[in-house]
Amino acid sequence: MNTIHQTLDARGLNCPMPILKTKKVLNTMSAGEILQVITTDPGSVKDIDSFCRQTGNDLVSSQEENSKHIFVIRKS
C-alpha cells in the first residue's frame, strides 16, 4: 500500500485550477512521495493523466467514487 504524504482537495474547482494546484503541491514534495488529489471536475480525469505523462510523475491510480475523482500521484 502506498503511503499518502499529502492530500489536495480540489473539489468544486474547474479546469485548469486542479492541475495548477496539483503542480504547486508537487513542487513542494520530494521524489517518491505520494500526493492524493480529489476533484469533482470530470475534465480532470483526462487532465491529470496528461499532466502526469508530460511531467514524468507516476499516476499510481485514478478512480471515481460518489461523483468525486480520486488520483494518487507519485512524484518523480
QUILINBEL-V825169 format. One line per field, one symbol per residue. phi: phi as a letter, one per 40 degrees, with the letter a starting at -180 (. if undefined). A space follows every 10 residues. Layout:
# QUILINBEL-V825169
phi=???
This chain:
# QUILINBEL-V825169
phi=.ccccabbcb cgcbdbddcc cccccdccbc dgcbbbbbbb cdccdccccc dccccgcccc aaabafgbbb bbbccc
